[in-house]
Amino acid sequence: MSKTIQVRVDDQLKDSSDKLFSSLGLDTSTAIRMFLVASLERGGIPFAVTHGIDRDSTIRESIRYRESGGTFLTAEQSLTNMRAAIKAGVDHGI
């Protein structure tokens, strides 16, 4: 058995969302179901829920960090780390 969820949103949000999901090969109902499943799998909202970020301060902080000798991972190093984390999760049944 299935249940219906009704959510009121303004016309522009609905139309824009429909277009986005359609471009991804989805309908809005499927996208919402994906959100609900991802929420259950994560045990919470499947993306960060935060207050606004002061991007200028973040950039300045990153510049200071780099100027003081700090280093950042390359894109390839980040991908390697993510792949290893995913494999470790799969190996542990996650």
C-alpha positions in Angstrom: 0.0 0.0 0.0 1.2 3.5 -0.7 0.4 6.8 0.9 0.2 10.3 -0.6 2.2 13.2 0.5 0.9 16.7 -0.4 3.2 19.7 -0.3 2.4 23.2 -1.3 5.0 25.1 -3.2 4.8 28.2 -5.3 4.4 27.8 -9.1 7.9 28.9 -10.0 9.5 26.4 -7.6 7.4 23.6 -9.0 7.9 24.5 -12.6 11.7 24.9 -12.2 12.0 21.7 -10.2 9.9 19.8 -12.8 12.3 21.0 -15.6 15.4 20.1 -13.6 14.2 16.6 -12.7 13.0 16.1 -16.3 16.5 17.0 -17.6 17.8 14.2 -15.3 15.3 11.7 -16.6 13.1 11.9 -13.5 9.7 13.1 -12.5 9.3 15.2 -9.4 7.6 12.3 -7.5 10.5 10.0 -8.2 13.0 12.8 -7.1 11.1 13.2 -3.8 11.1 9.5 -3.2 14.8 9.5 -3.8 15.2 12.2 -1.2 13.2 10.2 1.3 15.2 7.0 0.7 18.5 8.9 0.9 17.3 10.5 4.2 16.6 7.1 5.7 19.9 5.6 4.5 21.8 8.6 5.9 19.7 8.8 9.1 19.0 12.4 8.5 18.8 15.1 5.8 21.1 13.9 2.9 22.9 17.2 2.6 24.3 19.8 5.0 21.7 22.0 6.7 23.6 25.1 7.7 23.4 28.8 8.3 24.6 31.0 5.5 28.4 30.7 4.8 30.5 33.9 4.5 32.3 32.8 1.4 34.6 35.8 1.4 35.9 34.9 4.9 36.3 31.3 3.9 38.4 32.3 0.9 40.5 34.7 2.9 41.1 32.0 5.5 42.1 29.6 2.8 44.6 32.1 1.4 46.1 32.7 4.8 46.4 28.9 5.4 48.1 28.5 2.0 50.5 31.4 2.6 51.4 30.0 6.0 52.6 26.8 4.3 49.4 24.8 4.5 48.6 22.4 1.6 45.5 21.2 0.0 44.8 17.9 -1.7 44.7 17.8 -5.5 41.5 16.7 -7.2 43.1 13.3 -8.0 44.2 12.9 -4.3 40.6 13.7 -3.2 39.1 11.2 -5.7 41.6 8.5 -4.5 40.6 9.2 -0.9 36.9 9.1 -1.7 37.2 5.8 -3.7 39.1 4.2 -0.8 36.4 5.4 1.6 33.7 4.0 -0.6 35.5 0.7 -0.9 36.1 0.5 2.8 32.3 1.1 3.3 31.4 -1.6 0.8 33.9 -4.0 2.4 32.2 -3.4 5.8 28.7 -3.8 4.5 27.9 -0.1 4.5 
